[in-house]
Amino acid sequence: MSKDGVVLPECKALANETRLRILEWLKDPAAHFPVAGEPAGPGVCVGLIQRKAGTSASTVSAHLAILQRAGFLLATRQGQWTYYRRDEDRIRAFTERLHRDL
């Protein structure tokens, strides 16, 4: 968020149903991405998010990039895999600013 209180980039990132669903799923990844025998890692693999969203890899990657640029997601790269998780501190700061400024 910019220092002058503008939240437009964050609001634009949230203005898409698929991106909202991704944020909802990542709020409770164990409930939405149950993978037998896989330990909890640094987040959820892009492939799992893509399958759940039912979109192409390029489409889900674009959605994840928008959410990451807006500050809602953190990405961790391990080898060839990228894992995403919510940035709860940034999400909390955004909602507090939204509440305060609007």
C-alpha distance (Angstrom), angle and dihedral (degrees) to the residues before:
residue distance angle dihedral
M1 . . .
S2 3.72 . .
K3 3.78 121.0 .
D4 3.81 92.5 -114.6
G5 3.80 91.9 66.3
V6 3.80 98.5 -102.9
V7 3.80 110.6 148.8
L8 3.79 97.2 173.7
P9 3.84 98.0 118.7
E10 3.79 90.9 51.3
C11 3.80 92.5 46.6
K12 3.80 90.9 49.3
A13 3.81 89.6 52.4
L14 3.80 89.3 53.9
A15 3.80 94.0 47.0
N16 3.80 93.7 89.6
E17 3.80 126.0 80.0
T18 3.80 94.7 -142.7
R19 3.80 92.5 51.6
L20 3.80 90.5 48.9
R21 3.80 90.2 50.8
I22 3.81 91.0 49.7
L23 3.81 90.1 53.6
E24 3.81 90.1 48.1
W25 3.82 92.3 49.6
L26 3.80 92.4 48.2
K27 3.80 90.7 51.9
D28 3.82 87.6 71.6
P29 3.80 106.6 16.1
A30 3.82 95.0 168.8
A31 3.80 90.2 60.6
H32 3.80 95.8 44.7
F33 3.80 102.5 34.5
P34 3.80 106.9 34.8
V35 3.78 108.4 174.8
A36 3.79 114.8 178.9
G37 3.77 114.0 -126.3
E38 3.79 95.7 3.5
P39 3.81 114.2 122.3
A40 3.77 120.6 -133.7
G41 3.78 105.4 -88.7
P42 3.78 137.5 176.0
G43 3.80 92.3 -56.0
V44 3.77 139.9 -58.1
C45 3.81 121.7 -38.3
V46 3.81 116.5 -115.8
G47 3.80 90.8 -122.4
L48 3.80 92.4 60.3
I49 3.81 91.4 48.5
Q50 3.81 90.4 48.5
R51 3.81 93.2 51.5
K52 3.81 92.6 48.1
A53 3.83 91.9 47.2
G54 3.80 91.6 48.4
T55 3.79 92.7 -138.7
S56 3.78 135.1 118.0
A57 3.78 120.6 -82.1
S58 3.80 91.4 -110.9
T59 3.81 92.6 51.5
V60 3.78 95.0 49.5
S61 3.82 90.4 44.8
A62 3.80 89.5 54.4
H63 3.81 90.9 50.3
L64 3.80 91.6 48.6
A65 3.81 91.6 48.5
I66 3.81 91.4 52.2
L67 3.81 91.5 49.7
Q68 3.80 90.8 47.0
R69 3.83 93.3 49.6
A70 3.81 89.2 49.8
G71 3.80 88.2 54.9
F72 3.80 98.0 -113.9
L73 3.82 97.1 112.8
L74 3.77 137.7 45.1
A75 3.80 120.5 -151.8
T76 3.79 127.0 -151.1
R77 3.78 120.6 -169.0
Q78 3.80 118.9 -151.3
G79 3.77 113.6 175.8
Q80 3.78 108.0 -55.0
W81 3.81 93.8 -16.8
T82 3.79 129.4 87.8
Y83 3.79 119.3 -158.2
Y84 3.79 125.5 -162.2
R85 3.77 131.9 -155.9
R86 3.78 134.5 168.1
D87 3.79 120.0 -92.8
E88 3.79 95.9 -134.2
D89 3.81 93.9 -176.1
R90 3.81 92.3 55.5
I91 3.80 92.2 43.9
R92 3.80 90.4 51.2
A93 3.82 91.8 47.7
F94 3.82 90.4 49.9
T95 3.81 93.8 50.6
E96 3.81 91.5 46.3
R97 3.82 91.5 50.8
L98 3.80 90.8 46.2
H99 3.79 90.7 51.2
R100 3.80 93.2 45.9
D101 3.81 98.0 44.1
L102 3.79 100.0 39.3
